[in-house]
């Protein structure tokens, strides 16, 4: 069998960790993605930041917020803009 509408994807992200204190860092980031399926195409860009709170030697809490914006284009050339906010919280425990 074959997969319908195969897709080529490419993406890149640039992030940096900037210490604010010995236990807190901010990590701003930007990213971009390109989609080229057999039918249509799309582009997406994002910008956001995360805070890393070191709560101990083996525990950290990382809330983040990011905004994504871009578009998808169908077979007939109609383009639809898309965008939205993403928020998350990670708890990291290292053993």
N, C-alpha and C positions, 0 to 999 in steps of 0.2 A: 504494500500500500504506500501511499504518499500523503504528506501533510499538505493540507490546503493553505494557500497564501503564505508561503515561506517568507521569512523576514530577515534582513540584515540589520544589525544594531551596532551602534558605536557610541561610546560615552567617555567622558573625562570629568574628573573632579579635582579641585585644588582646595586644600584645607591646611590650616596652620594652627598650632597650639600656642597660645600666648599666656604665660603664667601671670596671674594677678596677685597671688600670694603663694605661700608654700603649700596650701591646701586647695586652691581654686585656680582654674584656668578657663579661658574662653577660647572656643575653637570656631572661628568664622570659616565658611566654605562657600564656594560657587561650583556649579556643575552644569554640564550640557549633555544632551542626548540627541541622537539622530536615528530615525527609523526609516528604512526603505523596504517595505514589503513588496510583494509582486504587484499589488494594486495599491496606489496611493503613496503617501509619504508623511512624515511628521518630524517636528522639532520640539524640544523642551529644554528650558533653562531653569535653574534654581539658585537661590541664595538663602543662606540661613546661618545659624550659629548654635552652638551647644556650650553649656557650662559644665565643667567637670569639678565636682566637689569630692575631694578625697576625705572620706570619713574615718579612715584608719589605714593600717598597713596593707590590708587585704580587701578593702571595701570602698567603692566609689559610687556616686549617684550622678547621672548625666541627663538633665533635661535638655531638650533641643526644640527649635522652632525653625521651619523652612517654608519658603513660598516658591511654588512651581508655576511656571507660565509657558505656554507654547501653543501649538496648533497641530491638527491632523488634517490631511487632505485626502478625499476619496477618489475613486476611479474617474468620476466626472469632473474633477477639479474643484469641487466645493470645499472650502476651507472652514474649519470650525475651531475657534479659539477655546483653549482649556486653561484652567488655572485653579490654584487652591493652596490652602495652608496645610501643613503637616506638623504635628507635634508628637513628641515621644519622650519617654523617660526610661533610661536604662539603669539597672542596678548590676554592677560588676563585682563579683566575688572571686578573688584569686586565691588558690590554695598553695 
